[in-house]
Amino acid sequence: MGFGTNTDEMAQVAGVLRTSASEAEPKIKAVETAAGGGAQLGRAHAESAAAYASGLRRLVTAASGFVAATNDFAGRLEKTRGGYQWVENNNTRTVGGK
């Protein structure tokens, strides 16, 4: 019994990853906007607003990094899929297939 790779599933997963990353981007922008809105909390909350905004900026950085890593992984899956597909096609020709 040998191992197998389903290249169509690899492409499907890459697509789902890219979709998820693109759906996260507008939500990240909303958090980024909120991070700059500390002044709207008023003078009584200025100290808390600074810490709140700092925390939101950290979340934006982390989420943006996650989106970048997710897109990178999707790209790697797509490249790997192409390699597997090439090997499968080459092996099929070698053994006299179609």
Steps between C-alpha positions, in 0.01 A plus 500: 500500500644836399439853603287735298447870469180660384613811314143622454456505878825693534365764263167506682668553838717777353186672372327474836807646671515793258127566544532496878795738488319740269192494725715587802662806341200738526447393861864576574455845343203561732711414805779722367253787468377440855860516625519859381169598660621536859448876499127442465488350847550841660756649742386289796599184317816623326733274698287192440453594136877496440533148643191388310632640172839340560334162553295541185812586299660180628194304390519663156867406470432141603196463273682656205786257555251213506348614170844525340598154629171352383546643149859375496389151601229502232761592240728221618213252473433614146867462405518160666185393318663585170806293591296199600288529188811515280644188668171312463472593132863404440458167678186425300687559175795291621290192569316530170187677616312775325 
